[in-house]
Amino acid sequence: NSVEKNIYEQLEREHVIEAEMIESSLNRMVGEVQALGTAPAVINALGAPDRASQVLDPMLKRSPLIADDHNDFYLFDANLNRVYAIDPKGAWLSDSAELAKKAIFQLKTQAAIYKSGSSFILQIAQPVEARGVLVLSQSINDLMGRFFQGRQDIAAWVLEDQSGQVLSNLGDSKNVDQTIAKELFGRADQKNNQDGFGKNFGGEESWRTIKGPLRLIQPLGD
C-alpha cells in the first residue's frame, strides 16, 4: 500500500508539471499564429498571390509551427480564395471555412476543435488585417504525442472536453507495460477491499482519477 501510494503521488506531481508543459505549448502556438498574422511576408503574399510560395516558403520552413510541430498551414484572401497551403495531412474541413470567416468578420483570433474521421484536430484562424486569414491545423493526438513519447506505458493521459468527450487517448492496449500498470492499480483482490488505502486505490485502474484543467489563454480558453 505504501508503494502504491508513493507511485500515485508521483503521478499526480508529474501530471501538474506535464499539464503546464501542454498549456505553455498551446498558448505559445496562439502567440506565434498571431505573430504570423503581422509578418510582412504574409502580407506581401496576399498582395501578390502569384508569388506566395516564393515569399512564404523561406519563412515557414524556419517556423517551429511548421518545421517542428508539422502543422498544416493555409492562407486565404478576404474572399476565402486559397493563396497558399501546406497540408500534408489534408486537415481542411467544411467547418474550417466557417472558422476562417468568423476570424475575418470579427478581426480576432478564433480557435475550435473538430472531429476528423476517428480523431480530432485543433484549428486556429488568425486575420491578417482585413486582407485575409491564415489557419493553422494541429492533430490533437500528435500534440499529445509530442509530450508523452515513451510515457504511453500507463496510458495516464486522456484529454477530454468539458462535456467529457474523449479528444485524445494515447493508450495502447497491446503495450506490455500498460498491463503491468493495470495489475498494479487494478488488482482483483483489491476490488472489495474497503480498509484504509485499498478503498482509494483498488478497483479498475483507479489511477485514471488523476484529473486537472488546462489554463489556456483566449481564444483557447473555452
C-alpha positions, 0 to 999 in steps of 0.5 A: 500500500505504501508503494502504491501510494508513493507511485500515485503521488508521483503521478499526480506531481508529474501530471501538474508539471506535464499539464503546464508543459501542454498549456505553455505549448498551446498558448505559445502556438496562439502567440506565434499564429498571431505573430504570423498574422503581422509578418510582412511576408504574409502580407506581401503574399496576399498582395501578390498571390502569384508569388506566395510560395516564393515569399512564404516558403523561406519563412515557414520552413524556419517556423517551429509551427511548421518545421517542428510541430508539422502543422498544416498551414493555409492562407486565404484572401478576404474572399476565402480564395486559397493563396497558399497551403501546406497540408500534408495531412489534408486537415481542411474541413467544411467547418474550417471555412466557417472558422476562417470567416468568423476570424475575418468578420470579427478581426480576432483570433478564433480557435475550435476543435473538430472531429476528423474521421476517428480523431480530432484536430485543433484549428486556429484562424488568425486575420491578417488585417482585413486582407485575409486569414491564415489557419493553422491545423494541429492533430490533437493526438500528435500534440499529445504525442509530442509530450508523452513519447515513451510515457504511453506505458500507463496510458495516464493521459486522456484529454477530454472536453468539458462535456467529457468527450474523449479528444485524445487517448494515447493508450495502447492496449497491446503495450506490455507495460500498460498491463503491468500498470493495470495489475498494479492499480487494478488488482482483483483482490483489491476490488472489495477491499474497503480498509484504509488505502485499498478503498482509494486505490483498488478497483479498475485502474483507479489511477485514471482519477488523476484529473486537472484543467488546462489554463489556456489563454483566449481564444483557447480558453473555452 
